[in-house]
Every structure is written in C-alpha cells, then in structure tokens.
Amino acid sequence: MAAGNIERFNVLVGAIFAKLYQEFPVAIELHPEDFQEQLAVNRPEPDVDDYDNRRDGKFFVSTVLWLSNHDYLDCGSHVSTGAVMDCVMTARTLELLKAMPSNLESKDPSLGDQLISATKDGMTGKVKELASEFLTKAVVFGTKAATDWVG
C-alpha cells in the first residue's frame, strides 16, 4: 500500500499548499474535514476496529507534521480533533510555489496558482502531479543549496 500512500500524500500536500498559498502570510488552522476529498484518495479498506475519520485524521496530522519537520511549513500544536494550529508556509516553500514555468515567455501561472486552480476544480490527478513536481524541485533546491553552502 506504500504507493497508494505516496499518491494520497501528494494529493493532500498539493491541497494543503494551495490553501496556505491563498492565505499567505496569515497563519491559519488546518482541519482534516477541509480535505476530505484528498483524504479519500486511495483510502485503505476499512478495518472492523478502525474508523475512516480516525485513520484520516492520523494521516492528515502525520502529513502536516512531516511538512513542518522538513521545513516546508511552520505550524503550532495539533489538537485531538486533528486540527493543526498556526500553519504558514516557509520562505523556501513560497519561493518554489511562486516559481514561474521554465519558459518565461509562457503565460502559464506559477505552481502555486496552478495548485489553487486544480484544487478548486477537484482535479485530483493534477494536484498530485503538481505536488510531486513541487517536492522534486524542493529536493533539488535543497541539495543545491546544501552543496553551495558546503562548497
């Protein structure tokens, strides 16, 4: 189920970044119930002893905390309802989301604007693709920054 979790993670990350990009620079609360469509992607089969909303809440909080632990967003505490308080994207994330397509003459919107549009339109496949693109750029950006700093 790992591949399914990665796909689910990418869709959720894309939607989270779209929401944070829209609200930037205001820190907001993120609630799992605001991401039900994304949490439903590749949801594991229900267990007799487990409820979807509890498992979704754990997946949601784990995703937000992973993003925070890897410096993609800053956040405060999380509460038993699954909400995560005081979330705002970091400067690193903002720069990557503001990045324009490689063809500067293109009229294509930034990655952040594309995420907002795809999320609003319910284009789960596009959100997943854009989030994956973002995470790839972030790794390359982080590797290059680390190399420049050391070298």
C-alpha positions, 0 to 999 in steps of 0.5 A, a space after each residue: 500500500 506504500 504507493 497508494 500512500 505516496 499518491 494520497 500524500 501528494 494529493 493532500 500536500 498539493 491541497 494543503 499548499 494551495 490553501 496556505 498559498 491563498 492565505 499567505 502570510 496569515 497563519 491559519 488552522 488546518 482541519 482534516 474535514 477541509 480535505 476530505 476529498 484528498 483524504 479519500 484518495 486511495 483510502 485503505 479498506 476499512 478495518 472492523 476496529 478502525 474508523 475512516 475519520 480516525 485513520 484520516 485524521 492520523 494521516 492528515 496530522 502525520 502529513 502536516 507534521 512531516 511538512 513542518 519537520 522538513 521545513 516546508 511549513 511552520 505550524 503550532 500544536 495539533 489538537 485531538 480533533 486533528 486540527 493543526 494550529 498556526 500553519 504558514 508556509 516557509 520562505 523556501 516553500 513560497 519561493 518554489 510555489 511562486 516559481 514561474 514555468 521554465 519558459 518565461 515567455 509562457 503565460 502559464 501561472 506559477 505552481 502555486 496558482 496552478 495548485 489553487 486552480 486544480 484544487 478548486 476544480 477537484 482535479 485530483 490527478 493534477 494536484 498530485 502531479 503538481 505536488 510531486 513536481 513541487 517536492 522534486 524541485 524542493 529536493 533539488 533546491 535543497 541539495 543545491 543549496 546544501 552543496 553551495 553552502 558546503 562548497 
